[in-house]
């Protein structure tokens, strides 16, 4: 099963690099009730969004295939994608595979690994520290952070969203 995950991550990297994408569309930001996981919406994309997400305590020797200890895992029951999911929650239409039972340490590094639907199944991955999630800030790609406005002002093509 690990080779399937490896293939997905490699395919995403090739897809995004081949299309000129600079960043992964997965991001995390602060919300009124805690961190929110998001997927940058591509205009015109059908069935675009998150269908599965896992939160891991990042192992400093970890990889996208094996990021560390799984802390929380949810999956859409019927393939209904969402663009925003509050970390630790189980939105309607999702099944909790592993509930979040620990409080996040602001200085520790965590990894998010997600499956999306956007015509094809694509995996997203990023690492972050909760202390990066100040109000109005977004963490994306490999821990890069920006203001919400600067993130939104970036060209969609930087995230692999290309007009037909």
N, C-alpha and C positions, 0 to 999 in steps of 0.2 A: 504494500500500500504506500510505503514511503516513496517508491519510484514514481508513483502517480503524482504525488505532491511535488516531487522534484521536477517532473516534467511540466507541471502547471506553472511553477515559479520560473523555470527556464523559458517557457513559452511566453509568459508575461514580459519577461525581460527582453526577449527577442521582438515581441510585438511592439512594445513601447520604444525600443531603440530603433527598430526598423522603420517605424513611422515617424521618427524624429521627436518623440515625446521625451521631455526632459524630466518630468516628475510623474509619480504614481498618483492617481486620483483619490486614493485613500487619505483621510486626514482625521485628526482628533482635535477637539476644542473644548473650552470650558462652557458649561451650561448652568442654568439656574439650580439644577439638582445634581450637579456633578459633571464629569467628563462626558462628551458626546462624540460618538464615532460617526464619521460622515464619508460620503462618496460624492465627488464632484460630478454634478449632473452635466451630461453632454447634450446639448440641444439636438433634438431629433432622434436621439437614441431610444430604441424600444426596449422595454423591460430592463432598464438600467437601474442598478442598485444592489444593496447588500442582501445576500440570502443566508450567509453563515459567518460567524465571527468567533474567534478564540482570543482570549487575553492570556499572556504568558509572563511569568517572572523571567526576564531576560537572563540567560546564562551567558556570561562574558565570552565563552567559547562557542556560543550558540550560532545557529544559521537559520535562514528562513525555513528550512525543512525541519529543524529541530531547535526551536528557540529557547526551550527551557521547560520549567514546570507549568503545566496548564492550570490556570486559576478560574477560568470562566469560559463556557462554550454554549452558544445557542445556534439553532438552525431553523430556517423557515420550513414549516410543515407542508406548505403547498407551493413553494417556489415564489412566494409573493415578495418582491424586493422592496427594501426601504432605503432612503437616502440618509436618514439620521436615526441612530439608536443610542439611547442613554446607556453608558457602560454599566454593566451589572444587571440591566433590566431584561425582561423577556417580553417584547412587544406582542400584541395580538397577532396570531398566525405563526408565531415562532415557538419552538420547543426548547426548554432549558435542558441541555445535556449535562452541564455541570454548573451549579449556582456559584456565584462569587461569594465567598465566605470570609474573605480577609479585607482589611482596610489597606488601601494603597499607601505606601511610604512615599512621600513627596520627592525624596532624593534617589530612590531606586529606579532602575531602568526596566521598562516593561515592553513587550512586543505585542502587536496586533496582527493577526493573520485572518484574512477574510476571503470569502468566495463571493463573487458577484455574478449578475447576469447582465449582459449587454450584447445580445445576439449570440455570444459565445460565453462559456464559463471562463472567468479570469480570476486569478488569485491576486490579492493585494497584501502588502506587508509594510510595516513601519515600526520603529522603536521610538519611545518617548519617556520622559520623566514627568510625573504629575506637576512638579514645580514649574514646568514650562507652560502650563495651561492658565496663564493669567487671563483675566477678562479681556476679550477682544483679540486674543492671539490664537493662531492655528499652528499645529505641528503637522507636517506632512513629509512625504518622501522618506529620507533617511534621517529623521530627527530635525530637519530644517524647520525653522519657525518664521512666521511673519504675522503682521497685523491682519485681521480679518479683511480689511479694505484692500491691502496690498495683495493678499491671496486672491480675492475676487477680481481684482484688476488685471491679473495675469491672463495672458492669452489662453483660451481653451486648448489650443493646439499644443501648448506646453505640457498638457496633461493627457494627450492622446485623443482629444476630441476634435475630429476633423470633419469639416462640412463635406457633404456628398457632392 
